[in-house]
Amino acid sequence: RLGVALVKHYVGLGHHVLALTRRVSDELRDVTSNLLHIIEVDYSSNDSIGNAIIEIKKKTEALSILVHNASFYEIDQAIGLTTSEVYSRMFQVHMQMPMLLNEGLADLLRNSQGAHIVALSDIYVERPLADRAMYCSTKAGWEVLTKSYAKKLAPLVRCNVLQLGPVEFPVSHSEEYRLQVSRETLLAAGPGFWPVIQAMDFLSANAFIT
């Protein structure tokens, strides 16, 4: 949902957007614009990710921003999966895929003045959950990976992390759960996607944050 909100925002600003998604949602399909090109990717397959990188390079010679938004939010004891399978999926989505995209698209980012990479992470990196140890640890690894790329790609490409709290609750979340999360949040929970978009625009406008 946040990904669609970002797509709409950047398309609305007149930017060409290449959106990678594991499944084209109705909301994304409804974004009708010649500025948007959707690429379906199997996040579990390095070959599929590699093919997406090839397709991106066919579409453009430069990228101004690369946003890592893909996430696999699941408890350690997920139904139908062993803990090893859960951890492998977490690692693939949160660390392996961003690494492959960073490496594969680094030259395109270098070709754009003021380019940057933004990893959308989670406040639970700092406050890990007992039942989501695998999620929290791979998100933490994602942040360390981003900090390493900040050094590796500087000064041509900046890299930043945004730790998101409860931005917008899905319809499936009960009122009890929403109240529980709100009690753990310093600011109002569920403000919607606009604060995230504002933060993204701030990072785009300020060339001295990495």
Buried (B, 14 or more C-beta within 10 A) or exposed (E): EBBBBBBBBBBEEEEBBBBBBBEEEEEBEEBEEEBBBBBEBEBBEEEBBEBBBEBBBEEBEEBBBBBBBBBBEBBBEBEEBEEEEBBBBBBBBBBBBBBBBBEBBBEBBBBBEEBBBBBBBBBBBEEBEEEBBBBBBBBBBBBEBBBEBBEEBEEBBBBBBBBBBBBBBEEEBEEEEBEEBBEEEEEEBBBEBEBBBEBBEEBBEEEEEB
